[in-house]
Amino acid sequence: MADIPITAQTRSTLVALSQARALIDASSKRITTGLRVSSPFDGVAAFFDAQELSARTVNLLEAKERLTNAAVITGGTVASLDEIISLLNTAKSLVTAAKGGAVSGAVSTTSTGNVVSDASADVTDTISGAVDGDNFKIVHDGTTTVITNSAGSTFTSIAAQISAITGITASVSDGNALVITAADGNDINVIDVTNNLGTDLGLASSTNGTVATNTTRSSAETQFDLIRTKITTLVGAASFLGTNLISSSPDDLTVALNESGGDELTVSGVATSSSDLSLTAVDELGKFATDEGIEVTIAQIDAALTTVNTTRSAINTDSSIIDSRLDFIDGLTDLIDDGIHKLTGTDLDEEAAKLLALQTRHDLSVTSVGLFFKEGTVLTRLLQLG
C-alpha cells in the first residue's frame, strides 16, 4: 500500500490541533477551579504573593475567633448588667412606694437583768469581780453605744446611761431587776467588751419584740430581700465561655486586637453581687418600719445604681472597641480575598469566551484534517485498482 503524502499545510494543521487541545484542557481547568494561577509554573510572583496573603488571612481568622469570643463575653456581661440595673430600679420603686402611711403592731423588746437590792449601791462594790472601767455595748436599730462602769457608778447611773440611747429606756429600783425596753420592737443586743459587765448585770440580747409596720412596708421588705437574692444569683450566672467579669471574685479579660497578638485590650472585672454593692437585708430587721430606715435603703440602691452604671459603661466601651475591630478584620479579610482573586483567579466570562473560540478553532482543524484523510483514502483505493 502506498503511503499517503502529508503536505506541510496539513502537518501544520495537526500541530495546531494538538495545541488547541492543550489550550482547551487548560482553559477547562481554569473554569473548573476558578484559578488562573494554581502553581508557580502559572506565574511565580503571583503564586507566592497569593500564598503570603493566604497565610495572613489564616492569622486574621484566628484573631477574629478570639475577638468573637471576647465579644460574646462582654456582650453577655453588659446584658446581665442591664438586668441588674432593671432589678435595682424595680427595688427603688418598690421601696419608695412603701414610705408614708401609719404603722401599728409594735411589741416592745425587753432585756431583763438580775434583781438589785439597792439601786444606789456602787456597782464595783456590789458585784463580785467587777472593776471600774468594765464596759459592754448595746446595739439597737443600727446604733452601737458603750455603757461603762466608771468609778462610783451605781445601778441607777448605769440605767441612766442606757436610757440615753434613742429608742431605749432602762429602769431599776430597790428589790427589782434592771429592765431595758425598746418600745419600737427592734432587737436589743448586749455584748461584753471589757470583762463581763453585761453578763454580771444579768443582761442578755433580746429578740422578743415586734416592729410596727403595715402591709405595704412588710411586703416591700420581703420583696427587696428577694431582689437582693436575684442580683446575687444573676451575678453568679453571668459566666460566658468560662469568664465572669462581675462575680464576687471577678475575672479580667485580655484579648489581642490584631493577628500578631499585640495591641492588647484588658477588660477589668468588677464585683457586683448584692453584698459587693453594699445592699443590706431588711426583712428580719424590720428596717422599713420607719421612713428613715427606708431612706437608708434608697441611698444604698442609688449608690449601687451608680456603681453598676459605671461598670456597664466601662465594659460596654470595651465591647464597642472589640466590635469595631471585628468589623475591621472582616473588611480587611474581604480586601485580601479580593487581592488573592486578582492575583490568581480567573475571569469566568472571559475564560468561557476563550474556550468557545478554542473549541471552534479545534473543530475547524479536525474538519480540515478529516477531509485530507478522506481524500487520501480515495486516492489509495484508485491506486490499488489501477
Secondary structure by P-SEA (a helix, b strand, c coil): cbbbbbcaaaaaaaaaaaaaaaaaaaaaaaaaaccccccccccaaaaaaaaaaaaaaaaaaaaaaaaaaaaaaaaaaaaaaaaaaaaaaaaaaaaaaaccccccbbbbbbccccccccccccccccccccccccbbbbbcccbbbbbbbcccccaaaaaaaaaccccbbbbbccccccccccccccbbbbbbcccccccccbbbbbccccccccaaaaaaaaaaaaaaaaaaaaaaacccccccccccbbbbbbbbccccccbbbbbbbbbcccccccccccccccccccaaaaaaaaaaaaaaaaaaaaaaaaaaaaaaaaaaaaaaaaaaaaaaaaaaaaacccaaaaaaaaaaaaaaaaaaaaaaaaaaaaaaaaaaaaaaac
